[in-house]
Amino acid sequence: MVRRLRTSVLLVSCLFGLLGIASAAQGATVTVGSLHTDVVESTTAGSTGTLTFANPVVGLGGLATSPVDGTIVRWHITGATGGPFTLRVLRPVPGGYMGVATSGGAVPSSLGTQTFATSLPIRAGDLIGLNTSNKTDQVGAAIAPGSLVAAWQPALPEGTTSGPTVTASNAEVTFNAEVQPAPKIVALSPSSGSIAGGTSVTLSGSDFTGATAVSFGGVPAALFPVQSDSSLTVVAPKTAKPGAVAVTVTTLAGTSAAVPFTYTACVVPKVKGKKLKAAKKALRKANCKPGNVSGKGPKVVKQGVKPGSVRPVGAKVSLKRG
């Protein structure tokens, strides 16, 4: 079996893989690539190139493609020598695959599992790949019935689209990557607050751990400590005018899609000429409050704040009757 594996690996010259597992570092991560740590042998690449899995990684139930949009924060390789090796993100496009992102080079210090930090954006459905640098580079391999390794010789250039040049079956290259999913906001509670700011807003969703910023219409909000990976509390900043703004959460994995938060205000209505009771009703409906009332008479002859003025919710407007 070892000999058969060696033949398959030499056929592709170099190997590449993806998979998905859970971890808890900057937040729950998904591992894409090979889950094997039982390296059968380290085999010489024989040529420079790009390696990936064309079929799902079946050895231990790993994932061949990323199931989520996010960022690769770490990658691992086992049984490799030489290098430097680089991690690639490959995107399926008409006509094959396109290389869309590449990590910095990494040189393993032993045949054991090595971990390298990186920050590579990845989309759901993307593959990960491994680039070799030299013909003498060695990569770890494990027997995995049903798996299919695809390779480009030479390496697939960045931004270029093509299908793999060679494939090999029943083998996995022992490398993988940890993908941190991008944050997602499901709901805000409350979903509105005064333009004066200061409203405590709880965001419900997923993958909030490690949040670095929450924005209300481009204005940063003050963050409370993260309550959980699915709940985050912030203080809404003040703004100049009422209306809906976009709220987003940013982590190392990127920025969430926006959800609306509505700022409310006291937009002072014209109450001059109204009877006192009607004037007070109009003020309350506009999120204002009646202030000091002076004078006598059935109608309001003067108001203390100009109509159309924007004030924080609950702002008082003095009235004069005559």
Summary of the structure (lengths in Angstrom):
residues: 322
radius of gyration: 30.0
end to end distance: 102.4
largest distance: 104.8
contacts: 1219
relative contact order: 0.16
helix: 7%
strand: 50%
